[in-house]
C-alpha cells in the first residue's frame, strides 16, 4: 500500500484556530500507524469498545476534495508484500499458535505461498497484526466491531476467530445501506447493497450489551395498536396471568434490534442523495453515517467508557462518542484525516482535541 505523507514544517506547533475548550484529557487523536500507536501509547486492557473501518482490499484509490477541482490522495487500497508486512508478521510471532494460524490462512489465500505473493496475503498480514493489537488493548468486558464487506470479509472472519476466539463471536451484522443504483447496478452479478460488521467480545458473557430497539412499522401499529383511550393514547390488549392488560404504544420500546440493519442510509458524495444525511457529508470517500456509530456505541458501551477507532478517517466514531458522553481515541496514518477530524470536533462538538504524533519540524 502506498502512503503519501505531508509534513508541515515550522518551529513549533501552530496555535488552535479557534478558542474552544479542550476535550476530556483521556480523549485524543493520534497520527501514525495504528499498530505502533496501539502498542506504544494505549495501555493493555484499557479500552471498552473498538470500532474499526479499515481498508477493504478494494483495489481502489481514494481522494478527498481540497476546493475547486483540486483533490488529495487519502489512501490507496492496493496491497503488495513489503517491509510493513514483514514487521506485521514479526509482531504476530510473539504469539506462536496465532502466528501458525495466520501463516496457514495466508498460504491458503495466496495459493500456497506468502512472502512476495499477491495483494490478498499482504492485506491479511497487515490486518492480522493490527487486530491482534486491538485484542491486547481491549478490556475483558469490551467488544470490537470490524467493518468490512464481502470482498475479504470471509477471510477476516477467520482472522477474528483465530485472534478473539470463535466462542467470543457475537454476531455478523448486515448493514443494508440503501437502494441499488448507478454504477453499483453494473456487472453480471447481483447488485451490492450491503456491508458487514463482525462483532466479537473480549470474553463473551462478560461483555457490555445494552439492548437497542427500532420503531414499529406503520402497518404493525395499525394492525395491533388499534384501540384509543379517553386521552387519545393508542394501546393494545394482552393477557397477563389471566388478566387483560393494556400495552400503550408510547410506553413500548419497539422491535428488538436484529442483525440486519435497513434503517440507516449510506452517505453519498453527490448532492441529492438522501438529503437528510447531506449535512453530515464531509466529502471523505469512506465516511459512515453518524447514526451507524451511535447505534454501535449505545449498544456496546456506557457513558464514561473509552471508545477506540484505529482507522478513524474523518472521525465519525469520535464525534459520536463525544456526543454520547464517552471518552475516545482516534488514530489515522494520514495527516489530512487527522486535521479534518480536529476541525470536525471543533466545529460540531465545540472542543479542541489533543493531537499526538504529527511532526512540526524536520527533527
Buried (B, 14 or more C-beta within 10 A) or exposed (E): BEEEEEEEEEEEEEEEEEEBEEBBEEBBBBBBBBBBBBBEBBEEEBBBBBBBBBBBBBEEEBBBBEEEEEEEBBBBBBBBBBEBBEBBBEBBEEBEEBBEBBBEBBBBBBEEEBEEBBBBBBBBBBBBBBBBBBBBBBBEBBBBBBBBBEBBBEBBBBBBBBBBBEEBBBEBBBBBBBEEEEEEEEEEEEEBBBBBBBBBBBBBEEBBEEEBEBEBEEEEBEEBBEEEEEEEBBBBEEEEEEEEEEBBBEEBEEEEBEEEBBEBBBBBEEEEBBEEBBEBBBBBBBBBBBBBBBBBBBBBBBEEBBBBBBBBBBBBBBBBBBBBEBBBBBBBBBBBBBBBBBBBBBEBBEBBBBBBBBEEEEE
